[in-house]
Amino acid sequence: MARRKPSRRRMQEVPGLDITSFLNLMVVLIPFLLISAVFSRVTILELSVPTSAAESSAVDAPQITIEVIVRENGFELGNGTTIQAAIPKKDGKYDLKGLSALLMNIKNSYPDREEATVLLEPDIEYNYLVQVMDIVRGAEIPGKGDDPPQKRILFPTISIGDAP
């Protein structure tokens, strides 16, 4: 048997890890990601399910139901059983100012009422739902002279559903 000679290699130092290029990448990447990030605010709207008049707790007080029905040809305002007013489209667009004026008149007649229902036909775009909900929730009253416009709360408790 042949004996093996011990190697006379000297212990070599392990080279250090060069992370310079990685750090250069991070220096460029982090500001880029921070600048290109979209900072958004999430707003949550509280909605409720429409209830029937039979489930109402107050029996003595006359109940008014405010329903805004968004149809393909315009808006209809009803009281739960019949249509009280119709606002047709103007030049192919929904008349949001007319709806706002009509809702302010209803609020003047029933100042304690805070509930309203928004009903949509199936093919109505989501964007219109949001616009109508904004108008039902509040209106902007133009200021006199140099006064800034004021917000008036109309019907902050909104229920949504499908139009009949």
N, C-alpha and C positions, 0 to 999 in steps of 0.2 A: 503494500500500500504506500501510495505516495502521500507524503505529507504536504499539506497546503501551506503555502507561505502566507503569513499575514500580510495584508496589503498595507502599503505604507502611505496610503492616501491620507492626506491631512484633512482634518475636519474643516469643511468649507462653510463660510457664512451663507445663510439663506438670504437671497436678495429681498429687499423690502418691496412691498406692494405699492405700485405707482398708481395713485388714484387722481392724479392731476387732471387727466382728461375727463373723468367722471364729474369732478367738481366743476370744471368749466361748463359741462353740459347742464348741471343743476343751476349754475349762475344764470344761464340764458333761459332755461326752461321755466323756472319758478316765476320770474317776472312776466314772461309771456302768458302763462296760465292765469296769473292773477289779473292781468289786463284784459284778457279775452273772456274771463268768466262773466256770466250774466247774473247780476244780483237782482233778484226779484222779491216782491213782497206777496205773500199768499194771503188772500182775504177769504174768510169763511162767512158764508151767508147762512143764517139759520132759517130753515124752511119747515113748514108743517104740512101735514096731509089734510086735504079738505075734509070737513066734517059736514054731516047733514044737519038740517034744521032741527030734527027730532032729538039729536044728541045735545042740543043747547041746554045749558043749566038755567038760564033766566027765562021763565015762562011768561011773566007779567010784562016785561019790556018788549016793545015791538022790535023785531030783529030785521036788520037790513043786511043783505049779503051783497058784497061788491065783487062782481066777476068781470074781469077783462079777458075777453076771448080774442085771441090773435088768429085771424083767418087769412087765407091767401089773398082775399080782396080788401082787407082792412081790419079794423077793430070793431068789436061789439061790446057794449057795456050792458050787463044784465044784473038782475037781483037774485039769481038762483033759479027762477022759474020762467021769467020772460025777458026779452031783450028790451032795454030801455032806450038805448041810443046806438047809432052806428056811425063810425068814422071811416069813410072810404079812403083808399090810397090816393095820393096826389102825385101825378106824373110818375106813377109806378113805384112810389116810395111811401112808406107808412107815415102818417101824419102824427108824429110824436108830440108836436106842440099842441095840436088839437086835443089829443088824449090828456096831456098835462092840464090844460085849461078845464076840461070836463071833470077831471078828478079833483081839481082845486074847488070847483063848484060843489061837488059832492061832499068834500071835506068841510066846507063852510056850512052845509046843511046838517052834517053829522060830525061835529067836532070831537066827540068821544070815541068814535069808531076808529080802530087801528088795524083791523084785519081786512085783507083783500085776497082774492084768488085770481091767479093768472092761468088761463087754460089755452093750450096750443093745439092746432091741427097737426097731424103727423109730419107733414112735409115742410114745416117752418124751420128756418135755420136757427141754430143755438144763439147766434149773435143777437137776433131780434128778441129772444127771451130775456137776455141780459139787459138790453136797452129798455124793454117794457118794465122789467122789475125795477130798474133804476128810477123810472118815471113814477111808478106806483109808490115806491118808497118815499120819494121826496121831489119837490119842485124848486126851481130857482126863480126867485122873484127879482126882476131888474130893479136896481137902485134908482133913486131920483137924483138927477143932476150928477154930481161927482161921487155919490155914494156907491159903494160896491154892491153887487147883487147879493141877496140873502137866500139862504136855503130854508125851505119850509118842509117839515116832516108831514107826510100825508098818511100813508098806511104802511108802517114799518113791518108788520107781521104778515108775511106773504106765504100763501100756499100755492103750489103749482100742480097741474094735472093735465090730462088730455081733454081736448074740446069735444063736446058732444056732437 
